[in-house]
Amino acid sequence: MQRYDLISNDLCPYTQRAAIQLAEKGVPFTRTYIDLADRPDWFQQISPLGKVPVLRVGEAVVFESAVICEYIEETAPGRALHPADPLARAQQRGWIEYASAIIADVFGFYMAPDRTAFERKRGDLQARFRRLEGGLGAGPWFSGADFGLVDAAFAPIFRLFDGFDRIGAFGILDDLPKVAAYRAALAGRDSVRDAVVPDYQARFLRYLAGRGSHLAGLAAQQVAA
């Protein structure tokens, strides 16, 4: 069996996808954490884009999260996390890209410099999740009874919302019963819980505090209250 080493910082949502996938397949792997504000030279040499995640496979490397997950799916033992049907597989790949678009909007939300930008990004996220509500089936997972790679893509998003909930009620996920049930199911999955460091939420809130954003200000007000 190949030796897998997943390289990331301690907060990257894209790295969590691969960690969840490997855990679901029962494939052992190691984690190497780096500081993206002070990238080590060895990392610069193996990551052409200077980004995480990077997967070391023995002496070789694979970069970009979508490519890493597809490589794992094609080569690692364990249960397939993509559907066998080509159309269903293509549709789920599309929703994985949709999850990436939500992550980009989430970043814009917590980095918004002022209330106006913050409210605009909040509206964008509400629209994104309304569309997700319409795409979800009966559950518990995206396409029914089988947990798949598409679920690994959405799980890190809701983990970020766990952090937002500590700051305030922003109404983004209100009145979306399928999304609420999906979020709860993902939170209870062992592979999802184990995909991050134990103090992930505390680390995220410390990271947020240094951003100078509108949400960081709201978090500071809560601490001061």
N, C-alpha and C positions, 0 to 999 in steps of 0.2 A: 504494500500500500504506500502511496505517495505520502511524504511528510508535508503537512500544511501549516503554514505560519501566517496568521492574519495580522497585518500591520495597520495600526490606526492611532488616532488620538482617543481620548476616553469618552467623547461625546458624539462622535460621528454617527448619524442615523443610517447612512448607507452601509457602513461596516456591519451594523447590527443585522442587516438582511443576510449577509453571508454567514454570520455567526449562528443565526437561527437556522438557516438551511443546513449547515454542517451538523448542528445538534439534532435536527429532525432526521437526518440520515444516519445518525449514530457514528459519525466519522470523527475520530480524535483530531484535535488541532491545538496549536499553541497561539497565544496572543502576545504581540509586542506593541507596547504603547509608546508613542513619541509626542513631543511637544511641537505643534505646528508653528508656534511662534519662534521656535529655535530648532529648526529641522537639522538633524544630524547629517553629516556629510555622506554617510553610507546610504541614507534614505534618498538624498538628492541624486545619487548615482543610479538607484534602481527605479525611481519614479519619474518618468519623463515629464509628467505634468506637475510634479511636486505636490500631489494630492493624495489623500487616503480615501478608500482603502487600497492596499496592495496585498496580494496573496503571493507568498513565497511557496513554490512547489519544488522541494529539494533545492537545487541551485538556480532554478528558473524563477521568473516573476511574471505575474499577470496583474494588470492594473485596469482601473475603471470598474465600478461596482456591478454594472449590468453584465460586463464581460466576465467578471469573476464568477458571478452566480450562474451564468450559462456554462462556463467551463466546469464548475462543480457539478452541475446537473448532468453534463455529458459524460463525466469521467468517474465521479465518486460512487461507491456502492451505496446501497440503501434504497428506500422507496422513492420512486419518481415523484417530484413535486410539481411537474408540469403535466397537464392532461395529455393523454395519448392522441386524442383527436386533434388534427391540425388546426381546424377552425377554432375550437375551444382554446387551444394553446395560444394561437395568435391573439384572440380576444383578451386572454389574461395578460399577455405581454403588453397589450395596449393599456390595460388598467395599471400595470406596474409603472408605465411611463406617467400615467395620471397621478399615481402616488408620488412620483418624483416632482411633478408640478406642484402638488400640495406642499411638499417639503420646502420648495422655493418660496411659496407664499407664506408659510410659517416663519421662515427666516425673515422675510420682509415685515411680518407682523411684529416679531419681537425686536427687530432692529429699527423700526419706524422712529424717526427722530422727534416727531411732535404728534399732538393729538389728531390733527387732520390726516396725516399719513397713516397713523395707527387705525383710525376708523375706516379709512379706505381699504386697508389690508384686512381688517376684520370682516368687512363686507365681501371681499374677494373670497375669503375662507368660508364664509357662510354659503356662498354660491357653490363652491367646490364640494362641500359636504352634502348639500342638497342633491347635487348630481350623483354623489356616491350613494346616497339613500336610495335613489332610483335604480342603481346598478346592482344593489345587493339582493340576494335571493332570500330563501327561508332560513339560512344559516345552518349551523353556527358559523361556518366559514364563508368566504366570499362566494364560492360556487357550491356550497352544500356541506356534505358530511366530511369531505376530505380536505385537510389542511394542505395548502400549496404555497408555491413561491410568491404568488400574489399576496398572500396573507403575511408572509415575512416582509413584504415591501410596505404594507400599511401599518404593521405593529409599531415601528419606531415613531410614527406620527402621533399616535395616541399617548405614547410615553411622554412626549413633549407637552401634551395637553395636561398630563398629570402635574407637571410643573406649573403650568399656567393657572391651574385650579388652586394652587397654593397662594396665588397672588390675588385673584379675584374671579368673579363670575362675569364672563364676557359674552355669553349667550350664543357662541358660535355653533355649538352642537345641540342647542335646544330644539325640541319638537322633531327629533329625528330618531324614532324608536329603533329602526334597524341598525343605524349607526351606533346607538347606545348599546344594543345587545352585542354587536360585533366588537366594540371596544372592550366590553366586559369579558367576552370569550377570549380575546387575545391576551388580556391582562392575566388570565388564569393559566395560560399555557406555559409549561416549564421552560421550553426553549426560548420563549420571549422574555421571561423573567431573568433567565441566566445569561442573556446576551449582552449585559452591561455590568459595569462595576457596581458593587453593593450600594455605594453612596452616590449613585448617578444623579439623583434629584438635587442633592446638596451641591454637587459639583456644577450642575447646570445653573443653579441660582447664583453661585459665585461667579461663574462666567458671565451671566446676564448682568450682574451688578457692575461689571467693568465696561459695559457697552455704551453707557450714556444715552440710552434710548428712552422713549416714553414709557415702555413697559418696565424698564429698570427703575425709573422714577416711581412708578406705582408700587413696585416691590419694596423700595426703600421707605415709602410712606407707611406701608403695612408694618414693616419692622419697627419703625419709630413709634407707631400708635400703641 
